[in-house]
């Protein structure tokens, strides 16, 4: 992890651009207007390293509990936020995400749209200063900004079906154009391919906190697999050429020697507080530096921990028993007793503290059974409802610790875990899916079993099905932010499930465009059904 350069305000730079864009001075000096001279000066003197770091900083919103992770995960079948009496009600905003009842005025729907487009703007702002810059590394920084912008626009497209876009230097007073559907995904794929060779070559996990050519290949694979959903959201098809490209790109990463699949003993190193040093799989991550660049990483455990656990939490997010039940007992992905790294918390009972927490919970210092706030056993139950009103409402629902808690810092904002976006196992499972969709179910099963063997799980046998691939992706990537995307691709997102007993209206395959956005950009069109 590296020291962060002193930050300057992007807002100030944006205001400067807006101000110069509105100038109407007619003064000419050597055929160059005052505005042009000011823009040339800004471009020549802008610190591109500071600007691109601000773009990277925007990725920290990925791990905030009420932004994109909520829309991607809570709308799926693996995460929900039950109302617990008076806790976590918030006028029902969490419930309607899981039960598919949101509308265009939903606050999270608005906030995520604005947050992601703010990151797109930050990246475009970097690109505005590229042409006049004299920085020797400007080609690399331009490629990084375009990569982060494409990654973010892909998320906007996936959630909303359309994405505003403007080229650097466009008049900010004019509404941006809007890309949608196949046109949008084809543009984004071509954009990443165009800048890939200007990104730095990956050096393995050591380069995971920056955009590299391996990260670009992972993004291209994601977009190629999802591409068919934009032509037909309800019943996507998958072009043979696209699947062949996914397989080729995956093989390039798998066979590079830069990464290795974790063993059963090291799987959780990929998410640990020092994962930037000890992971063997991570390809692209959002860097967190304790005390300097925390990015609300603590929400990874605060959102699910009970108030009386160490560390304390908000007692909110849960998962469902059918997710937990997909794991074999020996599969380390279900949870292990991960070292706390703190002598005062030796975990003498060897209690599970990563993965899924179910049943009685214990004090990791002395193994004493914990209690809830009523004095009853703190024992998480398999049963959970969208609205809890009983005396056991504090303990309903299996809890999930995706990231081993960073117990060391006294200040919880100093969590050091890097947020995982892409890792090697996804290259394997994307390859397996592409093999399956290309008619090679035997090869796909063999690829999946390579991953399962490294997780302590038995090999899949018999004829491989699409449902098995989707289940394996859940076992490998639960709460990583991919579930909604995977369910849409496999055609299960709208299906009835435990806490959503009816098939959802097809309009919920996209979120609505916020009404406030429609009011300021006439190029946006409300999605059907809203």
N, C-alpha and C positions, 0 to 999 in steps of 0.2 A: 504494500500500500504506500502511496506516495503523498507527500505533503501538498495540500491544495493551495494554489496561488491565491493571492489576495483578490477578492471579488469586487467587481464594479457593478453598478446597477444597470441591468438591462432595461429597466423601465426608463431610466434617464436617457439611455441611448435611443430607445424607441421614441421618446418624446422629442429628442433632437431630430430624428428622421422625420417625424410628423411635422415638426416646426419648419424644417427646411423645405419639406414637401409643400407647405402652404405659402411659402414666401412668394411675393409677386414683385420683387424689386426688379427694375428695368436697367439698373446700372450695369454697364459693360466695362470690362477692364481686359484689354488684350483679347477681345472676343470671348471672354469667359465670364459668365455671370457670377455674382457674389455667391449665389446658391451652389453653383457647380464647384466653385473653388472651395467652399465649405465642405461639400461632400467629398471632394478629392482629399482634403486634409484629414477628414475623419477616417476615410478608407486607408490612407497611408499610415496613420498613427494608431489605429485601433489595435488593441492587443487581442489577436485572434485566439490565443491560448486561453485567455479569460472568457472570451465569448463562447468558445466551444465547451468549456467546463460548465458554463451556465446551462447549456443544452443537456449535458450529461446529468446535471443536478435535477433537471425536470423529470428524469426517470424515477426519482424517488417517490413520485405519486403512485407508482405501481404497487407499493406495499402499504399504502394508507387504507385503513379498514373501510372507509365510506366512499371511496372513489372507484376506480376501474375494477379493483378486485371484488368489490361488492356486486357490480353488474355482471361480471364474468362468472363468479362462483355462486353467489346466493340465488341467481336465477336458474342454476343447474340442480341436479339431483344429489349433490354432495355437500352442500353447505346451506345453513339457514341461521337466522337470528330470531329465536323465539321471544315473544313478549313475555317477560317474567314479572307478573303483577304490574307494578308501576315502572319497572326497569325495561329499557329497550323497546318502549312503545313508539315514541317519537311520531305520533299520529299515524302509525301503521306503515311507515315508509319501508321498514325491513320486511314486514310480512308480505306486502304486495309484490315485492321482487321475487320471492320464492314461489308464490302462488300464481304468478303471471297475471297481475291485475293493475299494473302501473299505467300511467297516462302521461301526456305531454307536459304536465305541470309538476311531475315528480322531481323533488329537489336533487336527488342523486343523479337522475338522468340529465338534468341541466348542468350540474357541477362537473360531471365527467366530460361532457361535451366541451364545456368552456376550458377545463383543465388541459385536455388533450390538444385543443386548438391553440392554447397558449404555448404549449411546447412546440407545436408546428411553427408558430410565429417566431419563437426564439431561434429555431434552426434557420428559418428564412432570413432572419436578421443577421445571423452569422454570414450567410451567403451574400448579403447585400454589400459587405465590406471586402469580399474576396477580390473583385476585379482590380481595385486600386491599391491593394495591399502589396507591400514589398517584402512580406515575411517569406523566408525561404521554405517554410513548411506549409504554405497555403494550400497546395494541392491535396495534401493529406487531410487538413482540417476541413476543406470543402467536402471531401468524400465522407468524413465522419458526420458532418452536419446533414448531408443528404441521406446518409444511412439512418440516423436517428429520426429525421423527418419522415422517411419512408416507413420505418417501424411504427411510428406514432400514427401516421395516416392509415396504415393497415388496420390498426386497432379502431380508429374512428369508422372506417369502412365496415369492419366486422360488426360493430355495435349498431351503427345508424344507417348503413347501406349507401351512404354518400359522404363526401368529404370536401369541404371548401379548400381551394388551392390557389395560391398566387405565386408568380415568379418573383425573384428578387428585384427590387427596384420599382415594382408596380406602385401606383398611387394608392396609398393606404385609405384614402377617402372613398375609393370605389369598392363595391362589394366584390369579393373574390369569386372566381368561377367555381363551379362545383363538378366534381367527377363522381360518377356512380357506376355500379355494376361491373360488367366485364371491362369496360373502358378504364375504370379506375384501377382494377387489379392488374391489367396488362401494363398500364403506365407504371405502377409501383414496381412490378417485376423488372421492367426495362430500366427503371431508374437505379435499382440496386445493382443490376448487371453492369450498367454504364460506369459506376464508380468503384466497383469491387477491386480492380487492380490498383487503384490509388490508395486503398486502405492498407495499413501495415500487415505484413504476414504474421500469422498467429505463431506464438511460441509456446502454446499449451496454456495451462491454467494461469501461468504468470501474466498473460496478456488479456485475461478475461474481462477486466474492468474497462477495456477500450474496444471500440468497434474494429474488428479485424476481418480479413477475408473469410475466415471460418464462420464468424458471426453472420457475415453477408450470405454465405451459403445456407446457413440454418434458416435465415429469414426467407430466402428464395424458396426453400423446401416447404416452409409453412404456407407461403402464398400459393405455390403450385398445387398443394393438396386442397386448399380451401377455394381455389379458383372456380371450380364448378358450382359452388354454392351461390355465386353471384349471378350466374346465368339462370339458375333455377334453384331458389332457396329451399323449396320443399322436397324436391327430388333431384339432387345434384348428380351430374355424371362426371367422369374422370377420364380425360384424354390420355391415350396410350403414350404419346410423346411426353406429356407432363410427368407421368409416373416413371418413365424411363429416366428422365432428368433427375427426379428425386432420388432414385436408386443410385445414379452416378455420383451425385453430389454427396450423398450419405457415405458411399464407399470411399470417397476422397478424404472425408474426415475420419472415418473409422480406421482406415488403413494408413493414416498419416503418421502414426506413432506418437502424436502429440498428446493424446489422452488415452486413459485406460478405464474400463468399467470397474467401479469400486467392488471390493469383496464384501461378503456379508458383515465383516467386522468394521468396514470403513464407509459403508453407504452414507451414514449420517454426517460424515466429514464434509460432504458437499454442501451442507446447510449450517455448519457449526460456526461459532463466533470467529474462528480463525480460518474459515473456509478458503479465503484467498491464498493461504499458504499450504493447506493440507488436502484440499480437494484434488481428485485426479480426473474429474469429469467436466468441470464447469468451463463453458466456452464463452459465454457472455453474461455478465452480472452487473448489477447496479452497486457501485462501491459505497460502503459505509465505513467511516473512520470514527471510532469512539471519541466523543468530545468535540469533533470538528465537522463531521458530516454524517449525522445520525439518521436523518430522513424518516423519523417516526418508525424505525424498524421494530421498536418495542411492541407496536400494535400486533405483530405476528403472534405474540403470546398474551398480551394484555386483553385482546378481544375475546379470548376463550378462557383464560384463567379465572378461577373463583377468587373472591375477595380475600379468602384466608389462606391461599396458597402462597408459596414463595417462588417467584415473585407474585405479588398481588396482581389482580386484574380487574376486568370490567364484567366478567361473568356473562358473556353474550353468545358468541358464535358456537355452533355445535354441528355435528354431522349426524348421519342416520345409520341405524344398525345394519341395513343392507350393504352399506359401503364397507363397514368393518368386517362383515361376514364374507366378503370376497377374498380375504387373505387366509392362507394357510398359517398354522401356528408357527412354523419355522421361518416364515417370510419376515426378514428383518424390517421391511418397509412398514409393517404393522406397528412397530415400536420397539425400542430397546431402552435399557438403562444406560444413558450416555453420561460420560464423566462430566461432573459439574465444573471442574477446574477450580473449585474453591474448597479449601481445607475445612471450613466450617460447615460445609454441606456434603459430607462423605457418602450420603445415600446408603446407610448401613443395611437397609432391607433390599437393596438392589431393585428399587421400584422403577417401573417404566416412567420415563420423563421425556420421551420424544414419541412422535407418531400419535397413536390413539390412546387416550386415557379413559378407562372404564372401570367402574367399581370403586371401592374404598381408596381414598388418597391419603398420603402420609407425609409427615414432616421429614424432609430430606436431611435434616441435621441429626435427629434422634429416632426416627422411624415411628414416632407417635402418630396414631390415627388422627386425621384432621376432622373438624366439625364445620358445619355450615353456621350461619349467623343465628340460627335458632338453637344451636347446641346438638343438633342431630348429626349422624355420621355424614361426612362429605363423601358420598358414594355416587358417582355419575351413573345414570341409568341408560339402558338401551332405549327406553321409551322417551319420546319428546313430541310436543304438539306446537303448532304455530303460535298459539296463545296459551300460556301456562297460568293457572289460577290456583292450583292446589298448594298444600303445605310443603310439598317437596319441590317447588318451582325453581329453587336455586340449583338443584342438582340434576335436573332432567337433561338428557342429551349427552352423547359421547363427545368428548373434547378432542381437539386436534392440536398438536404441537408440531408444526412443520419445521420450525427452526429451533434447534436446541437453545435453551435460554442462555443468554450471556449474563451469568450470575455475578461476574466480577465487578462491574461498575457500580459505585454507590448511586450515581445518577443514571436513572433508567434510559435517559436520552442518549447515553454513550454506547449503546449496543453496537457491536462490531461486525455482526454477520453481514456479508454481502448478499444482496437479494439475487436469487438465481433466475435467470431468464432462459438461457439455453444451456443444456449439458449433453454429454455424449449419449446417454441412454435415449434421448429423443431422436438422435440421428438413427439409432438402431430401430426404434419403433416406427419412425416415419418411413424408413426403408421397408420394414415389414408390411406396413399398410400399402405402400406403393406396389410391392410384390403381389400382395393379395389382390389388389384392384387390377393388376395386370394378368391375373389368372394363375399365378404361381403360389398357391396356398401352401404347398410343401416347403418351399423356400422361405415363405413368410413365417411359418411355424418354427423353422430352425432358427431364424433370426431372433424371434421372441424368446426362444428357449435359451439363447446365449445370455440374454439379460436375466431371465428367471434363475438361471444357475448361479449367477453372481448375487442373488438376493436371498438364497437359501430356500427357494421355492422349487417344487417338483416340475418336471417338464410337461408341457401340454401334449396330449396324445389325441389320436383320432383325427377327424376332419376338422380343420380350422374354420371358424365362423367369424363373420364381422363382429358379432356380439362379444366374442372372446377378445378380439383386438381392442375393442372399446373398453372392456373391463381391464385389460392389461394396462392400457393408458391411464385408467383411473388409479390402479394400484401403484403405478410408477410416478404419477404427476398430480395426485390429489392436492388441492389447495395451492397449486402452482399457477393458476390463472388460465388454464387451457380447457376446462371442462365444458363450458358453454360452447366454445368453438368446436370441440370434438363431437358433442352431442348433435349439433346442427349438421355437421358433415356426415354423421352416421344415421341421421334421420330419427333420433330419439328425443329431441329437445321438447317437442310439444306433447309427448306421450303422458298419459296419466301415471301418477306415482303416489307414494305413500301419503304425502301431505298436500297433494294436488290431484284429487280423484278424477278429474275430467281432462280430456284432451284439450289443449289450449288452442285458442284462435290463432290461425297462421300469422296474424299481424304481429305476434310476439316474437317472430323470428328476427325482427329488428326492433330496436327501441325507437320511440318517436323523436323527431327533431324538436327540440325545445321551442315553445312558442316565442320566447324572446329572440331566439336566433332567426326564426322565420320573419320576424318584424324588421330586422335590420339587413337581411340578405335575401333579396327577391329571387336569387338563383337557387336557393334551397326550396325543396318541395316536401310537404309533409308526407310521411310514409303512409301507405294505404291502411285504412282501418282506424286511424287516430283522428 
